[in-house]
Each structure stands twice: as structure tokens, then as C-alpha cells.
Amino acid sequence: MAPEKKGATKGKKNKRTSKKYAKYKVEAGKVTRAQHCPKCGPAMFLALHKDRKHCGCCGYTEFTKK
């Protein structure tokens, strides 16, 4: 019998929910993408938060107006 992993529970499923990241959308045959970071270039996307857009790589932040 193989040893169990640390923190594993028997018979219970993980309660984490999978997040669907919307970096790309296909609408009417056209691809729309999230905004790219102006400092890092087209490889990095800006994360959308409630009040800002943020790059996790360089820390660039754009605040949205209320």
C-alpha cells in the first residue's frame, strides 16, 4: 500500500472551484483579448480587479475612474 499524501482526506473532494480566466473571447468569429501591459509587452496581460488593472510581473497599475 502506498503512503498517503500529507493533508489528503479520504472520500472527500477538494472544495476549490476552478476559475475561468477570460483572457481571450471568441465572438462572431473574431478574437478579443485582455489588455496587455505597456511595460512588459504583449506577453503579459493586465489582471482585472474591481477598481484597477494590475500587471503581476512588473507591478504596473492603472486605476479606473469611479
CHARMM internal coordinates of N, CA and C (Angstrom, degrees):
IC EDIT
DIST 1 N 1 CA 1.4417
DIST 1 CA 1 C 1.5272
ANGL 1 N 1 CA 1 C 108.98
DIST 1 C 2 N 1.3249
ANGL 1 CA 1 C 2 N 117.24
DIHE 1 N 1 CA 1 C 2 N 132.38
DIST 2 N 2 CA 1.4574
ANGL 1 C 2 N 2 CA 122.03
DIHE 1 CA 1 C 2 N 2 CA -179.16
DIST 2 CA 2 C 1.5300
ANGL 2 N 2 CA 2 C 110.15
DIHE 1 C 2 N 2 CA 2 C -78.14
DIST 2 C 3 N 1.3203
ANGL 2 CA 2 C 3 N 117.30
DIHE 2 N 2 CA 2 C 3 N 144.37
DIST 3 N 3 CA 1.4667
ANGL 2 C 3 N 3 CA 119.46
DIHE 2 CA 2 C 3 N 3 CA 178.28
DIST 3 CA 3 C 1.5280
ANGL 3 N 3 CA 3 C 110.56
DIHE 2 C 3 N 3 CA 3 C -67.90
DIST 3 C 4 N 1.3237
ANGL 3 CA 3 C 4 N 115.27
DIHE 3 N 3 CA 3 C 4 N 144.76
DIST 4 N 4 CA 1.4616
ANGL 3 C 4 N 4 CA 120.21
DIHE 3 CA 3 C 4 N 4 CA 179.70
DIST 4 CA 4 C 1.5241
ANGL 4 N 4 CA 4 C 110.45
DIHE 3 C 4 N 4 CA 4 C -76.66
DIST 4 C 5 N 1.3097
ANGL 4 CA 4 C 5 N 114.99
DIHE 4 N 4 CA 4 C 5 N 152.57
DIST 5 N 5 CA 1.4572
ANGL 4 C 5 N 5 CA 119.85
DIHE 4 CA 4 C 5 N 5 CA 177.75
DIST 5 CA 5 C 1.5161
ANGL 5 N 5 CA 5 C 109.85
DIHE 4 C 5 N 5 CA 5 C -72.38
DIST 5 C 6 N 1.3003
ANGL 5 CA 5 C 6 N 115.29
DIHE 5 N 5 CA 5 C 6 N 151.26
DIST 6 N 6 CA 1.4522
ANGL 5 C 6 N 6 CA 121.09
DIHE 5 CA 5 C 6 N 6 CA -179.46
DIST 6 CA 6 C 1.5331
ANGL 6 N 6 CA 6 C 109.70
DIHE 5 C 6 N 6 CA 6 C -64.86
DIST 6 C 7 N 1.2946
ANGL 6 CA 6 C 7 N 118.74
DIHE 6 N 6 CA 6 C 7 N 130.40
DIST 7 N 7 CA 1.4499
ANGL 6 C 7 N 7 CA 123.66
DIHE 6 CA 6 C 7 N 7 CA 177.63
DIST 7 CA 7 C 1.5194
ANGL 7 N 7 CA 7 C 114.28
DIHE 6 C 7 N 7 CA 7 C 83.58
DIST 7 C 8 N 1.3188
ANGL 7 CA 7 C 8 N 118.19
DIHE 7 N 7 CA 7 C 8 N 0.77
DIST 8 N 8 CA 1.4664
ANGL 7 C 8 N 8 CA 120.85
DIHE 7 CA 7 C 8 N 8 CA -179.14
DIST 8 CA 8 C 1.5275
ANGL 8 N 8 CA 8 C 109.40
DIHE 7 C 8 N 8 CA 8 C -78.21
DIST 8 C 9 N 1.3160
ANGL 8 CA 8 C 9 N 115.40
DIHE 8 N 8 CA 8 C 9 N 144.08
DIST 9 N 9 CA 1.4533
ANGL 8 C 9 N 9 CA 119.83
DIHE 8 CA 8 C 9 N 9 CA 177.56
DIST 9 CA 9 C 1.5197
ANGL 9 N 9 CA 9 C 108.35
DIHE 8 C 9 N 9 CA 9 C -116.43
DIST 9 C 10 N 1.3140
ANGL 9 CA 9 C 10 N 116.29
DIHE 9 N 9 CA 9 C 10 N 143.52
DIST 10 N 10 CA 1.4610
ANGL 9 C 10 N 10 CA 120.54
DIHE 9 CA 9 C 10 N 10 CA -178.87
DIST 10 CA 10 C 1.5260
ANGL 10 N 10 CA 10 C 110.37
DIHE 9 C 10 N 10 CA 10 C -83.20
DIST 10 C 11 N 1.3213
ANGL 10 CA 10 C 11 N 116.08
DIHE 10 N 10 CA 10 C 11 N 134.07
DIST 11 N 11 CA 1.4462
ANGL 10 C 11 N 11 CA 121.42
DIHE 10 CA 10 C 11 N 11 CA 172.27
DIST 11 CA 11 C 1.5158
ANGL 11 N 11 CA 11 C 115.84
DIHE 10 C 11 N 11 CA 11 C 74.58
DIST 11 C 12 N 1.3038
ANGL 11 CA 11 C 12 N 119.40
DIHE 11 N 11 CA 11 C 12 N -0.24
DIST 12 N 12 CA 1.4566
ANGL 11 C 12 N 12 CA 120.94
DIHE 11 CA 11 C 12 N 12 CA -179.87
DIST 12 CA 12 C 1.5201
ANGL 12 N 12 CA 12 C 109.06
DIHE 11 C 12 N 12 CA 12 C -111.12
DIST 12 C 13 N 1.3180
ANGL 12 CA 12 C 13 N 114.95
DIHE 12 N 12 CA 12 C 13 N 139.80
DIST 13 N 13 CA 1.4585
ANGL 12 C 13 N 13 CA 119.98
DIHE 12 CA 12 C 13 N 13 CA 178.51
DIST 13 CA 13 C 1.5225
ANGL 13 N 13 CA 13 C 109.17
DIHE 12 C 13 N 13 CA 13 C -88.54
DIST 13 C 14 N 1.3175
ANGL 13 CA 13 C 14 N 115.04
DIHE 13 N 13 CA 13 C 14 N 154.63
DIST 14 N 14 CA 1.4509
ANGL 13 C 14 N 14 CA 120.71
DIHE 13 CA 13 C 14 N 14 CA 177.16
DIST 14 CA 14 C 1.5265
ANGL 14 N 14 CA 14 C 109.08
DIHE 13 C 14 N 14 CA 14 C -68.72
DIST 14 C 15 N 1.3113
ANGL 14 CA 14 C 15 N 118.12
DIHE 14 N 14 CA 14 C 15 N 133.38
DIST 15 N 15 CA 1.4568
ANGL 14 C 15 N 15 CA 122.01
DIHE 14 CA 14 C 15 N 15 CA -176.76
DIST 15 CA 15 C 1.5263
ANGL 15 N 15 CA 15 C 112.93
DIHE 14 C 15 N 15 CA 15 C -86.73
DIST 15 C 16 N 1.3105
ANGL 15 CA 15 C 16 N 118.31
DIHE 15 N 15 CA 15 C 16 N 2.13
DIST 16 N 16 CA 1.4547
ANGL 15 C 16 N 16 CA 120.23
DIHE 15 CA 15 C 16 N 16 CA 178.53
DIST 16 CA 16 C 1.5172
ANGL 16 N 16 CA 16 C 109.58
DIHE 15 C 16 N 16 CA 16 C -65.95
DIST 16 C 17 N 1.2862
ANGL 16 CA 16 C 17 N 115.26
DIHE 16 N 16 CA 16 C 17 N 142.16
DIST 17 N 17 CA 1.4560
ANGL 16 C 17 N 17 CA 119.20
DIHE 16 CA 16 C 17 N 17 CA 176.64
DIST 17 CA 17 C 1.5139
ANGL 17 N 17 CA 17 C 108.01
DIHE 16 C 17 N 17 CA 17 C -102.53
DIST 17 C 18 N 1.3020
ANGL 17 CA 17 C 18 N 115.75
DIHE 17 N 17 CA 17 C 18 N 141.32
DIST 18 N 18 CA 1.4560
ANGL 17 C 18 N 18 CA 118.48
DIHE 17 CA 17 C 18 N 18 CA 179.26
DIST 18 CA 18 C 1.5158
ANGL 18 N 18 CA 18 C 108.83
DIHE 17 C 18 N 18 CA 18 C -79.97
DIST 18 C 19 N 1.3144
ANGL 18 CA 18 C 19 N 116.35
DIHE 18 N 18 CA 18 C 19 N 133.12
DIST 19 N 19 CA 1.4494
ANGL 18 C 19 N 19 CA 121.47
DIHE 18 CA 18 C 19 N 19 CA 179.92
DIST 19 CA 19 C 1.5183
ANGL 19 N 19 CA 19 C 108.92
DIHE 18 C 19 N 19 CA 19 C -92.70
DIST 19 C 20 N 1.2829
ANGL 19 CA 19 C 20 N 115.74
DIHE 19 N 19 CA 19 C 20 N 139.27
DIST 20 N 20 CA 1.4575
ANGL 19 C 20 N 20 CA 120.61
DIHE 19 CA 19 C 20 N 20 CA 177.71
DIST 20 CA 20 C 1.5215
ANGL 20 N 20 CA 20 C 107.10
DIHE 19 C 20 N 20 CA 20 C -99.61
DIST 20 C 21 N 1.3036
ANGL 20 CA 20 C 21 N 115.00
DIHE 20 N 20 CA 20 C 21 N 112.30
DIST 21 N 21 CA 1.4548
ANGL 20 C 21 N 21 CA 119.54
DIHE 20 CA 20 C 21 N 21 CA -178.53
DIST 21 CA 21 C 1.5194
ANGL 21 N 21 CA 21 C 109.20
DIHE 20 C 21 N 21 CA 21 C -83.95
DIST 21 C 22 N 1.3080
ANGL 21 CA 21 C 22 N 116.83
DIHE 21 N 21 CA 21 C 22 N 128.92
DIST 22 N 22 CA 1.4594
ANGL 21 C 22 N 22 CA 122.12
DIHE 21 CA 21 C 22 N 22 CA -175.58
DIST 22 CA 22 C 1.5272
ANGL 22 N 22 CA 22 C 110.02
DIHE 21 C 22 N 22 CA 22 C -103.93
DIST 22 C 23 N 1.3135
ANGL 22 CA 22 C 23 N 116.84
DIHE 22 N 22 CA 22 C 23 N 59.11
DIST 23 N 23 CA 1.4610
ANGL 22 C 23 N 23 CA 120.28
DIHE 22 CA 22 C 23 N 23 CA 177.38
DIST 23 CA 23 C 1.5195
ANGL 23 N 23 CA 23 C 111.01
DIHE 22 C 23 N 23 CA 23 C -79.99
DIST 23 C 24 N 1.3269
ANGL 23 CA 23 C 24 N 116.34
DIHE 23 N 23 CA 23 C 24 N -27.39
DIST 24 N 24 CA 1.4545
ANGL 23 C 24 N 24 CA 121.83
DIHE 23 CA 23 C 24 N 24 CA 178.31
DIST 24 CA 24 C 1.5232
ANGL 24 N 24 CA 24 C 109.03
DIHE 23 C 24 N 24 CA 24 C -129.96
DIST 24 C 25 N 1.3203
ANGL 24 CA 24 C 25 N 117.13
DIHE 24 N 24 CA 24 C 25 N 142.92
DIST 25 N 25 CA 1.4558
ANGL 24 C 25 N 25 CA 122.31
DIHE 24 CA 24 C 25 N 25 CA 172.88
DIST 25 CA 25 C 1.5175
ANGL 25 N 25 CA 25 C 107.84
DIHE 24 C 25 N 25 CA 25 C -135.25
DIST 25 C 26 N 1.3121
ANGL 25 CA 25 C 26 N 116.37
DIHE 25 N 25 CA 25 C 26 N 141.49
DIST 26 N 26 CA 1.4597
ANGL 25 C 26 N 26 CA 121.15
DIHE 25 CA 25 C 26 N 26 CA 176.25
DIST 26 CA 26 C 1.5212
ANGL 26 N 26 CA 26 C 107.07
DIHE 25 C 26 N 26 CA 26 C -111.99
DIST 26 C 27 N 1.3246
ANGL 26 CA 26 C 27 N 116.19
DIHE 26 N 26 CA 26 C 27 N 115.26
DIST 27 N 27 CA 1.4578
ANGL 26 C 27 N 27 CA 121.67
DIHE 26 CA 26 C 27 N 27 CA 179.89
DIST 27 CA 27 C 1.5230
ANGL 27 N 27 CA 27 C 108.53
DIHE 26 C 27 N 27 CA 27 C -130.52
DIST 27 C 28 N 1.2930
ANGL 27 CA 27 C 28 N 115.89
DIHE 27 N 27 CA 27 C 28 N 123.28
DIST 28 N 28 CA 1.4735
ANGL 27 C 28 N 28 CA 122.83
DIHE 27 CA 27 C 28 N 28 CA 177.64
DIST 28 CA 28 C 1.5262
ANGL 28 N 28 CA 28 C 111.52
DIHE 27 C 28 N 28 CA 28 C 54.09
DIST 28 C 29 N 1.3192
ANGL 28 CA 28 C 29 N 116.55
DIHE 28 N 28 CA 28 C 29 N 39.62
DIST 29 N 29 CA 1.4660
ANGL 28 C 29 N 29 CA 120.61
DIHE 28 CA 28 C 29 N 29 CA 176.96
DIST 29 CA 29 C 1.5106
ANGL 29 N 29 CA 29 C 114.86
DIHE 28 C 29 N 29 CA 29 C 79.85
DIST 29 C 30 N 1.3409
ANGL 29 CA 29 C 30 N 118.88
DIHE 29 N 29 CA 29 C 30 N 3.91
DIST 30 N 30 CA 1.4647
ANGL 29 C 30 N 30 CA 121.74
DIHE 29 CA 29 C 30 N 30 CA 178.79
DIST 30 CA 30 C 1.5199
ANGL 30 N 30 CA 30 C 109.64
DIHE 29 C 30 N 30 CA 30 C -116.15
DIST 30 C 31 N 1.3126
ANGL 30 CA 30 C 31 N 115.96
DIHE 30 N 30 CA 30 C 31 N 144.12
DIST 31 N 31 CA 1.4550
ANGL 30 C 31 N 31 CA 121.70
DIHE 30 CA 30 C 31 N 31 CA -179.92
DIST 31 CA 31 C 1.5203
ANGL 31 N 31 CA 31 C 109.15
DIHE 30 C 31 N 31 CA 31 C -96.85
DIST 31 C 32 N 1.3357
ANGL 31 CA 31 C 32 N 116.43
DIHE 31 N 31 CA 31 C 32 N 126.06
DIST 32 N 32 CA 1.4605
ANGL 31 C 32 N 32 CA 121.12
DIHE 31 CA 31 C 32 N 32 CA 173.32
DIST 32 CA 32 C 1.5158
ANGL 32 N 32 CA 32 C 107.43
DIHE 31 C 32 N 32 CA 32 C -113.41
DIST 32 C 33 N 1.3271
ANGL 32 CA 32 C 33 N 116.34
DIHE 32 N 32 CA 32 C 33 N 139.28
DIST 33 N 33 CA 1.4615
ANGL 32 C 33 N 33 CA 121.21
DIHE 32 CA 32 C 33 N 33 CA -175.48
DIST 33 CA 33 C 1.5242
ANGL 33 N 33 CA 33 C 110.79
DIHE 32 C 33 N 33 CA 33 C -121.24
DIST 33 C 34 N 1.3168
ANGL 33 CA 33 C 34 N 115.72
DIHE 33 N 33 CA 33 C 34 N 162.49
DIST 34 N 34 CA 1.4586
ANGL 33 C 34 N 34 CA 121.65
DIHE 33 CA 33 C 34 N 34 CA 174.38
DIST 34 CA 34 C 1.5285
ANGL 34 N 34 CA 34 C 108.69
DIHE 33 C 34 N 34 CA 34 C -71.04
DIST 34 C 35 N 1.3199
ANGL 34 CA 34 C 35 N 116.30
DIHE 34 N 34 CA 34 C 35 N 164.90
DIST 35 N 35 CA 1.4546
ANGL 34 C 35 N 35 CA 121.11
DIHE 34 CA 34 C 35 N 35 CA -177.40
DIST 35 CA 35 C 1.5228
ANGL 35 N 35 CA 35 C 110.76
DIHE 34 C 35 N 35 CA 35 C -71.51
DIST 35 C 36 N 1.3272
ANGL 35 CA 35 C 36 N 116.08
DIHE 35 N 35 CA 35 C 36 N 140.29
DIST 36 N 36 CA 1.4565
ANGL 35 C 36 N 36 CA 122.17
DIHE 35 CA 35 C 36 N 36 CA 178.47
DIST 36 CA 36 C 1.5283
ANGL 36 N 36 CA 36 C 110.26
DIHE 35 C 36 N 36 CA 36 C -87.92
DIST 36 C 37 N 1.3193
ANGL 36 CA 36 C 37 N 116.22
DIHE 36 N 36 CA 36 C 37 N 157.59
DIST 37 N 37 CA 1.4579
ANGL 36 C 37 N 37 CA 121.90
DIHE 36 CA 36 C 37 N 37 CA 176.71
DIST 37 CA 37 C 1.5256
ANGL 37 N 37 CA 37 C 108.85
DIHE 36 C 37 N 37 CA 37 C -75.70
DIST 37 C 38 N 1.3368
ANGL 37 CA 37 C 38 N 118.43
DIHE 37 N 37 CA 37 C 38 N 128.86
DIST 38 N 38 CA 1.4646
ANGL 37 C 38 N 38 CA 120.18
DIHE 37 CA 37 C 38 N 38 CA -179.67
DIST 38 CA 38 C 1.5331
ANGL 38 N 38 CA 38 C 113.23
DIHE 37 C 38 N 38 CA 38 C -70.24
DIST 38 C 39 N 1.3248
ANGL 38 CA 38 C 39 N 117.73
DIHE 38 N 38 CA 38 C 39 N -23.38
DIST 39 N 39 CA 1.4778
ANGL 38 C 39 N 39 CA 120.47
DIHE 38 CA 38 C 39 N 39 CA 179.21
DIST 39 CA 39 C 1.5258
ANGL 39 N 39 CA 39 C 112.03
DIHE 38 C 39 N 39 CA 39 C -85.29
DIST 39 C 40 N 1.3386
ANGL 39 CA 39 C 40 N 117.14
DIHE 39 N 39 CA 39 C 40 N -44.38
DIST 40 N 40 CA 1.4659
ANGL 39 C 40 N 40 CA 121.76
DIHE 39 CA 39 C 40 N 40 CA -174.80
DIST 40 CA 40 C 1.5233
ANGL 40 N 40 CA 40 C 112.82
DIHE 39 C 40 N 40 CA 40 C -83.15
DIST 40 C 41 N 1.3203
ANGL 40 CA 40 C 41 N 117.40
DIHE 40 N 40 CA 40 C 41 N -26.55
DIST 41 N 41 CA 1.4454
ANGL 40 C 41 N 41 CA 120.24
DIHE 40 CA 40 C 41 N 41 CA 179.65
DIST 41 CA 41 C 1.5207
ANGL 41 N 41 CA 41 C 112.87
DIHE 40 C 41 N 41 CA 41 C 102.05
DIST 41 C 42 N 1.3347
ANGL 41 CA 41 C 42 N 116.82
DIHE 41 N 41 CA 41 C 42 N -168.72
DIST 42 N 42 CA 1.4644
ANGL 41 C 42 N 42 CA 120.51
DIHE 41 CA 41 C 42 N 42 CA -172.52
DIST 42 CA 42 C 1.5321
ANGL 42 N 42 CA 42 C 114.98
DIHE 41 C 42 N 42 CA 42 C -72.16
DIST 42 C 43 N 1.3058
ANGL 42 CA 42 C 43 N 118.76
DIHE 42 N 42 CA 42 C 43 N -6.37
DIST 43 N 43 CA 1.4634
ANGL 42 C 43 N 43 CA 120.53
DIHE 42 CA 42 C 43 N 43 CA -179.74
DIST 43 CA 43 C 1.5270
ANGL 43 N 43 CA 43 C 112.21
DIHE 42 C 43 N 43 CA 43 C -80.02
DIST 43 C 44 N 1.3269
ANGL 43 CA 43 C 44 N 118.29
DIHE 43 N 43 CA 43 C 44 N -22.77
DIST 44 N 44 CA 1.4644
ANGL 43 C 44 N 44 CA 121.83
DIHE 43 CA 43 C 44 N 44 CA -175.82
DIST 44 CA 44 C 1.5185
ANGL 44 N 44 CA 44 C 110.89
DIHE 43 C 44 N 44 CA 44 C -112.72
DIST 44 C 45 N 1.3395
ANGL 44 CA 44 C 45 N 115.68
DIHE 44 N 44 CA 44 C 45 N 133.72
DIST 45 N 45 CA 1.4517
ANGL 44 C 45 N 45 CA 121.76
DIHE 44 CA 44 C 45 N 45 CA 177.55
DIST 45 CA 45 C 1.5163
ANGL 45 N 45 CA 45 C 109.64
DIHE 44 C 45 N 45 CA 45 C -99.73
DIST 45 C 46 N 1.3314
ANGL 45 CA 45 C 46 N 116.07
DIHE 45 N 45 CA 45 C 46 N 153.80
DIST 46 N 46 CA 1.4525
ANGL 45 C 46 N 46 CA 121.36
DIHE 45 CA 45 C 46 N 46 CA 174.57
DIST 46 CA 46 C 1.5266
ANGL 46 N 46 CA 46 C 108.53
DIHE 45 C 46 N 46 CA 46 C -87.45
DIST 46 C 47 N 1.3230
ANGL 46 CA 46 C 47 N 116.30
DIHE 46 N 46 CA 46 C 47 N 132.31
DIST 47 N 47 CA 1.4629
ANGL 46 C 47 N 47 CA 121.81
DIHE 46 CA 46 C 47 N 47 CA 177.27
DIST 47 CA 47 C 1.5175
ANGL 47 N 47 CA 47 C 108.51
DIHE 46 C 47 N 47 CA 47 C -76.79
DIST 47 C 48 N 1.3207
ANGL 47 CA 47 C 48 N 116.49
DIHE 47 N 47 CA 47 C 48 N 137.08
DIST 48 N 48 CA 1.4573
ANGL 47 C 48 N 48 CA 120.78
DIHE 47 CA 47 C 48 N 48 CA -179.77
DIST 48 CA 48 C 1.5206
ANGL 48 N 48 CA 48 C 109.57
DIHE 47 C 48 N 48 CA 48 C -94.45
DIST 48 C 49 N 1.3207
ANGL 48 CA 48 C 49 N 115.34
DIHE 48 N 48 CA 48 C 49 N 119.07
DIST 49 N 49 CA 1.4615
ANGL 48 C 49 N 49 CA 121.89
DIHE 48 CA 48 C 49 N 49 CA 175.61
DIST 49 CA 49 C 1.5222
ANGL 49 N 49 CA 49 C 108.50
DIHE 48 C 49 N 49 CA 49 C -112.19
DIST 49 C 50 N 1.3057
ANGL 49 CA 49 C 50 N 116.69
DIHE 49 N 49 CA 49 C 50 N 178.55
DIST 50 N 50 CA 1.4594
ANGL 49 C 50 N 50 CA 121.54
DIHE 49 CA 49 C 50 N 50 CA -176.92
DIST 50 CA 50 C 1.5318
ANGL 50 N 50 CA 50 C 112.11
DIHE 49 C 50 N 50 CA 50 C -62.70
DIST 50 C 51 N 1.3212
ANGL 50 CA 50 C 51 N 117.19
DIHE 50 N 50 CA 50 C 51 N -40.53
DIST 51 N 51 CA 1.4596
ANGL 50 C 51 N 51 CA 120.73
DIHE 50 CA 50 C 51 N 51 CA -174.59
DIST 51 CA 51 C 1.5226
ANGL 51 N 51 CA 51 C 114.14
DIHE 50 C 51 N 51 CA 51 C -122.92
DIST 51 C 52 N 1.3524
ANGL 51 CA 51 C 52 N 117.96
DIHE 51 N 51 CA 51 C 52 N 8.46
DIST 52 N 52 CA 1.4646
ANGL 51 C 52 N 52 CA 119.57
DIHE 51 CA 51 C 52 N 52 CA -176.37
DIST 52 CA 52 C 1.5228
ANGL 52 N 52 CA 52 C 110.98
DIHE 51 C 52 N 52 CA 52 C -161.93
DIST 52 C 53 N 1.3290
ANGL 52 CA 52 C 53 N 115.25
DIHE 52 N 52 CA 52 C 53 N 167.29
DIST 53 N 53 CA 1.4603
ANGL 52 C 53 N 53 CA 123.81
DIHE 52 CA 52 C 53 N 53 CA 170.05
DIST 53 CA 53 C 1.5135
ANGL 53 N 53 CA 53 C 105.69
DIHE 52 C 53 N 53 CA 53 C -117.84
DIST 53 C 54 N 1.3438
ANGL 53 CA 53 C 54 N 117.33
DIHE 53 N 53 CA 53 C 54 N 134.82
DIST 54 N 54 CA 1.4629
ANGL 53 C 54 N 54 CA 120.31
DIHE 53 CA 53 C 54 N 54 CA -171.04
DIST 54 CA 54 C 1.5183
ANGL 54 N 54 CA 54 C 110.99
DIHE 53 C 54 N 54 CA 54 C -138.09
DIST 54 C 55 N 1.3412
ANGL 54 CA 54 C 55 N 117.00
DIHE 54 N 54 CA 54 C 55 N 138.50
DIST 55 N 55 CA 1.4614
ANGL 54 C 55 N 55 CA 122.83
DIHE 54 CA 54 C 55 N 55 CA 173.95
DIST 55 CA 55 C 1.5232
ANGL 55 N 55 CA 55 C 107.88
DIHE 54 C 55 N 55 CA 55 C -96.69
DIST 55 C 56 N 1.3119
ANGL 55 CA 55 C 56 N 117.47
DIHE 55 N 55 CA 55 C 56 N 124.09
DIST 56 N 56 CA 1.4564
ANGL 55 C 56 N 56 CA 121.74
DIHE 55 CA 55 C 56 N 56 CA -178.95
DIST 56 CA 56 C 1.5160
ANGL 56 N 56 CA 56 C 113.17
DIHE 55 C 56 N 56 CA 56 C -76.46
DIST 56 C 57 N 1.3219
ANGL 56 CA 56 C 57 N 117.37
DIHE 56 N 56 CA 56 C 57 N -16.83
DIST 57 N 57 CA 1.4604
ANGL 56 C 57 N 57 CA 121.17
DIHE 56 CA 56 C 57 N 57 CA -177.45
DIST 57 CA 57 C 1.5310
ANGL 57 N 57 CA 57 C 111.52
DIHE 56 C 57 N 57 CA 57 C -82.46
DIST 57 C 58 N 1.3342
ANGL 57 CA 57 C 58 N 116.93
DIHE 57 N 57 CA 57 C 58 N -55.00
DIST 58 N 58 CA 1.4713
ANGL 57 C 58 N 58 CA 120.25
DIHE 57 CA 57 C 58 N 58 CA -174.44
DIST 58 CA 58 C 1.5286
ANGL 58 N 58 CA 58 C 113.13
DIHE 57 C 58 N 58 CA 58 C -104.90
DIST 58 C 59 N 1.3367
ANGL 58 CA 58 C 59 N 117.75
DIHE 58 N 58 CA 58 C 59 N -14.15
DIST 59 N 59 CA 1.4548
ANGL 58 C 59 N 59 CA 120.80
DIHE 58 CA 58 C 59 N 59 CA 178.90
DIST 59 CA 59 C 1.5169
ANGL 59 N 59 CA 59 C 114.10
DIHE 58 C 59 N 59 CA 59 C 90.94
DIST 59 C 60 N 1.3254
ANGL 59 CA 59 C 60 N 118.49
DIHE 59 N 59 CA 59 C 60 N 7.01
DIST 60 N 60 CA 1.4611
ANGL 59 C 60 N 60 CA 122.74
DIHE 59 CA 59 C 60 N 60 CA 178.30
DIST 60 CA 60 C 1.5277
ANGL 60 N 60 CA 60 C 108.80
DIHE 59 C 60 N 60 CA 60 C -61.53
DIST 60 C 61 N 1.3540
ANGL 60 CA 60 C 61 N 117.12
DIHE 60 N 60 CA 60 C 61 N 134.89
DIST 61 N 61 CA 1.4597
ANGL 60 C 61 N 61 CA 122.23
DIHE 60 CA 60 C 61 N 61 CA -178.18
DIST 61 CA 61 C 1.5125
ANGL 61 N 61 CA 61 C 110.54
DIHE 60 C 61 N 61 CA 61 C -135.09
DIST 61 C 62 N 1.3222
ANGL 61 CA 61 C 62 N 116.38
DIHE 61 N 61 CA 61 C 62 N 135.64
DIST 62 N 62 CA 1.4618
ANGL 61 C 62 N 62 CA 123.27
DIHE 61 CA 61 C 62 N 62 CA 172.05
DIST 62 CA 62 C 1.5103
ANGL 62 N 62 CA 62 C 106.85
DIHE 61 C 62 N 62 CA 62 C -118.33
DIST 62 C 63 N 1.3191
ANGL 62 CA 62 C 63 N 117.03
DIHE 62 N 62 CA 62 C 63 N 124.62
DIST 63 N 63 CA 1.4649
ANGL 62 C 63 N 63 CA 121.22
DIHE 62 CA 62 C 63 N 63 CA 177.39
DIST 63 CA 63 C 1.5049
ANGL 63 N 63 CA 63 C 109.29
DIHE 62 C 63 N 63 CA 63 C -91.59
DIST 63 C 64 N 1.3438
ANGL 63 CA 63 C 64 N 116.59
DIHE 63 N 63 CA 63 C 64 N 140.68
DIST 64 N 64 CA 1.4601
ANGL 63 C 64 N 64 CA 121.03
DIHE 63 CA 63 C 64 N 64 CA 179.18
DIST 64 CA 64 C 1.5185
ANGL 64 N 64 CA 64 C 108.66
DIHE 63 C 64 N 64 CA 64 C -90.84
DIST 64 C 65 N 1.3103
ANGL 64 CA 64 C 65 N 115.61
DIHE 64 N 64 CA 64 C 65 N 148.80
DIST 65 N 65 CA 1.4648
ANGL 64 C 65 N 65 CA 121.01
DIHE 64 CA 64 C 65 N 65 CA 179.11
DIST 65 CA 65 C 1.5098
ANGL 65 N 65 CA 65 C 109.61
DIHE 64 C 65 N 65 CA 65 C -80.93
DIST 65 C 66 N 1.3050
ANGL 65 CA 65 C 66 N 115.88
DIHE 65 N 65 CA 65 C 66 N 145.14
DIST 66 N 66 CA 1.4782
ANGL 65 C 66 N 66 CA 121.10
DIHE 65 CA 65 C 66 N 66 CA 178.77
DIST 66 CA 66 C 1.4942
ANGL 66 N 66 CA 66 C 110.57
DIHE 65 C 66 N 66 CA 66 C -93.33
END
COOR INIT
IC SEED 1 N 1 CA 1 C
IC BUILD
